Amino acid sequence: MATTPAPSTRDQLLVRLRRAEGQLRGVQRMLDEGADCREVLTQLSAVKAALDQVGLHLITDQMRVCVADGQADCVQQFEDAVATFLRFATLAR
């Protein structure tokens, strides 16, 4: 995807990523403290969902730009974006 998100969108995505980063640090702390496996896995799932949401927002934003600008290769960009997101979203399965 060639374009970067608009500044307001980028700021929102950075907030989401920082929140996920904090959650991941929390998971590390839980492991250090010997937390219950189920609780750790629940938090890992939350981190993964947060990262997946960032990916979805990036794809959505790119598609809006593509359509609004009337770019001829929108269909291919969409297919590439979805394939990339799905590849990374399913790695942990």
Secondary structure as UniProt FT lines:
FT   HELIX           7..32
FT   TURN            33..34
FT   HELIX           37..69
FT   TURN            72..73
FT   HELIX           74..89
FT   TURN            90..92
//
